Amino acid sequence: MNRLFRPLLIIATTILATINIHRAEAHDFEVKGFHIDLRVEVMTMPALKAFATRLHDIGVNTILMEYEATYPYEKHFTISSKYAYTRDEIRDFVKHCTALGIDVIPLQQTFGHTDYILRHARYSSLAESRTDPTQICPLKTEKCIELFDELFADMISLHTSRYFHVGGDETRLLGVCPKCAAKVAKEGTSKLFVDYMKEICNLVIRHGKIPVMWADIILAHPEYIGELPKETIFVDWNYGWSNRQFGDAEALVKQGIKFWGAPAIRSHPDNMHITTWEKHFDNQKVFIPYCREQQYNGIVMTSWSTSGIFSTVWELDHEVIDMIPLRYVYPMNGFNLLIYMYGKAINQTEPIDPKATVAEYACEVLGLSAEEGATIYELLMTPQVRFPQAKPRADHHGKRKTYNEILAELDTAVTRLAKMKPKRNKSDFDHLLLMFEIRLNYVKFKKLEAEINHPEATADAVAEQVARMEKIIATERTLCKRFAALQKGYLHPSEIDEINRARTSKMYDTYHRLKTVAKR
């Protein structure tokens, strides 16, 4: 019986292996994309082209360009910012990417996150709220279609992709204006959202393109999804949470709805002082295989330079004077490790092993030892917490550390990293080291700030606090110079100054306040 069974077992195993190989191949992504967010931290064109080449080298075949105000609108030139590219630069970039085999998909926000449009007097009447210029009113369809028809035609004239992304995410103001509220009360939120986005998607189709949109709102309110054009592709973004954070995508896939997935290498709560490396490692390890399992046709890695929320500076009569980003994230050239990991994840069918991949990166890219790679992984996996109300928050494991514990941990990390001597791509390593040093100095400041704001604090300690602040400021000046040197040619000089100023402004303000007290 064993003699008969063994050959059958071998045959069965071979058949199953063959089935699994075909299944893995069938689950490969047609679109292997990367999303470039240009709301802040606008790359220079040479840096953008070099980045596209780097993406090609890791197997990316699609770039999703969220230009916002960096696009050189022709008829609607008011929208374009001081960092806008020229039309010749856009043409050259698309040509460069095409030669690499990379499809460049333009993204034009059409609903939420339209503050870069609505801030201008010419378009402000389209806003859902007079006091929050971040979202289009979906009942002003006729005027919106007139505007976006022209914006779409402009972007399409400089791009060759068959796809066109219309945004549609985080429409937090749905139903705020009285007319929208009345429609929601009568027909529901899904109907309000879909009636507007249906017109937007049909406009894309009339321009001969396939509409793509973020999936969060339609997942939360799917009742009328069947009214959207069948060609529409939905991008299910997930940055490390439950697969049903917004809604049941799996049920919609079974109905034949087309999806791409979107993890992230920079997202909340990342900022210039915090990078949640463990979260991003796990996001690639878990969500990319999930997208394969669900047979999503594409995957697009997102990388958010800011939260997408801005603090609006107003004048009388609701005139927008300025809009200040609520968060800067360390620029994308500091995340080549995560980009390297993404290349591995999209070109293998099994889940990525973050620890092994960090070790490979250290050896192959930086020329460090496997032991040093293990050290880098260990340091990056250390939870980085925020400091609300002048005290450290508990990490995601529920552990709350003191300032002194966090400072000792960071000081050790900086010392261990500083001893490493990469043989290749030194700037990649220098970014990692600088991130840790920026955080170390920031935590020193937060500890001092907590002491100043303690209910029992007195002016007697101000002289000593001023001396400590002077050391923090001196270190910060050095860090700003190193940051500027690493960003030279990558970001515009004025952008580098803006980021450094935003990162250090509270430190300088605290320092000058303490000096004033010390003089009394």
Helices and strands as residue ranges (DSSP letters): H 2-26, E 31-37, H 45-57, E 62-66, G 68-70, G 77-79, H 87-100, E 103-107, H 115-118, G 124-126, E 127-129, E 132-136, H 141-157, E 163-165, H 178-187, H 189-206, E 210-214, H 216-220, G 225-227, E 233-237, H 249-254, E 258-262, H 277-293, E 298-301, E 310-315, G 316-318, E 319-325, G 332-334, H 336-346, H 354-364, H 370-380, G 388-390, H 403-418, H 426-452, G 459-461, H 462-487, H 493-518
